[in-house]
Amino acid sequence: MANEVTIDELEGAISNGAFVVDVREDHEFEAGHVPQAHHIPLSTVPDNTELLPQGETIWIICQGGVRSMKAAEYLEAQGFDVVSVAGGTGSWISAGKEVSLDPSL
């Protein structure tokens, strides 16, 4: 099972240039996401592994932590270094952390 991290750990990692992947659906992502997140919906993760960096930790987030854990477990089995963000974007927003509305990421 992939490791889980907190939203506070994610916030620190983002400030240090972490590679974050949001696996929520398009409408969820467009409604607001953590800063710098790359959007790869869960159902498309297996077809988009070439977009992911090798040799660095990939931080996976969804709305509540279930889909991100599924993606993290899949990617870990493919040899990627991944962590899943417990509580997801819902917890991030509830904590009053910065939210990006930029759909181009």
Secondary structure, 3 states (H helix, E strand, C coil): CCEEECHHHHHHHHHCCCEEEECCCHHHHHCCECCCCEECCHHHHHHCHHHCCCCCCEEEECCCCHHHHHHHHHHHHCCCCEEEECCHHHHHHHCCCCCECCCCC
